[in-house]
Amino acid sequence: MEHITKPSLVRLARKAGIKSMSDDCYPEVYKLITTNLDQIIATALVINSENGTKTLMNNDVHQAMKVNGYIVAESTDLGTNTCAK
């Protein structure tokens, strides 16, 4: 997980309400991210092959997260402006 930097983990932690993390936490967080991401991607690839397409779509990832027990919202308005002006 060399692409996920320590400052990005700090930003995620702050969004979650965590004020500070010790240096011992970062390797554990990297392991959790790697494990969960590998599981979601593997499930998404199975779902994609069942759909008979070669391109992994956002719907495949959404279904994979649902199968793995994650509760995520789905929007059909991706790429559109949803804010009232």
C-alpha positions in Angstrom: 0.0 0.0 0.0 2.8 2.4 -0.9 0.2 4.6 -2.7 -1.7 5.4 0.5 0.5 7.9 2.4 0.6 8.5 6.1 -0.9 12.0 5.7 -3.9 10.6 3.8 -4.5 8.1 6.6 -4.3 11.1 9.1 -7.0 12.9 7.0 -9.2 9.8 7.0 -8.8 9.5 10.8 -9.6 13.1 11.3 -12.8 12.7 9.3 -13.7 9.8 11.5 -13.2 12.0 14.6 -9.8 10.7 15.7 -7.6 13.4 17.0 -4.2 11.6 16.8 -2.8 8.1 16.1 0.4 6.5 17.3 2.9 5.2 14.8 2.0 1.7 15.7 -1.4 2.1 14.2 -0.4 2.8 10.6 0.8 -0.8 9.8 -2.4 -2.2 11.2 -4.5 0.2 9.2 -2.6 -0.7 6.0 -3.2 -4.4 6.7 -7.0 -3.7 7.2 -7.2 -1.7 4.0 -5.3 -4.3 2.0 -7.4 -7.2 3.3 -10.7 -5.5 2.8 -9.9 -4.1 -0.6 -8.6 -7.5 -1.8 -11.8 -9.1 -0.6 -14.1 -6.5 -2.3 -12.1 -6.7 -5.6 -12.2 -10.5 -5.7 -16.0 -10.5 -5.1 -16.4 -7.7 -7.7 -14.5 -9.8 -10.3 -16.7 -12.8 -9.7 -19.8 -10.6 -10.0 -18.4 -9.1 -13.2 -17.8 -12.6 -14.7 -21.3 -13.6 -13.8 -22.7 -10.6 -15.7 -20.7 -11.6 -18.7 -18.8 -8.4 -19.2 -15.1 -7.7 -19.4 -15.2 -4.2 -18.0 -15.5 -3.8 -14.2 -18.4 -1.4 -13.6 -19.3 0.6 -10.5 -22.4 -1.5 -10.2 -20.2 -4.6 -9.8 -18.2 -2.9 -7.0 -21.5 -1.8 -5.3 -22.9 -5.3 -5.4 -19.6 -6.7 -4.1 -19.6 -4.3 -1.2 -23.2 -5.4 -0.5 -22.3 -9.1 -0.6 -19.4 -8.5 1.8 -21.7 -6.8 4.3 -20.9 -3.1 3.7 -23.9 -0.7 3.7 -23.4 1.8 1.0 -25.7 4.1 -0.8 -26.2 3.9 -4.5 -27.0 6.8 -6.8 -28.1 6.8 -10.4 -27.1 10.5 -10.6 -23.4 10.0 -10.9 -21.8 12.8 -12.8 -24.7 15.1 -12.5 -25.1 18.2 -10.4 -27.4 17.4 -7.4 -27.0 20.7 -5.5 -29.8 23.3 -5.7 -28.7 26.7 -6.9 
